[in-house]
């Protein structure tokens, strides 16, 4: 797109006085950079994605409260991770992380394993064990 056509819609960045860096074509047909304050379709997509993430976090919290999963799943969702990412951060196999989602298994985890999860989520072990104190 031409530099003069770079969208300047009201976006997520506009309120913070930031511009997103985009590539555009100048008058000479050469690629250059241009600042964009937003683009409505992109803003809608971003807002939808954030809403979906917030819903997953809330569902995970309800599952923890109902003893259907462990707080590990809640914090994983809160930190916008999936099992593959979390497993790589804590240095465990994915199947072991999934197993730690089971409340009975979670309550038997060693202090060392709990500390690995707490370190990844940048919280204390106490906060990991009790999500009400973690937020």
Helices and strands as residue ranges (DSSP letters): G 3-5, G 14-16, E 20-25, E 31-36, H 40-65, H 71-78, H 83-90, H 94-100, H 103-106, H 111-121, H 125-129, H 131-134
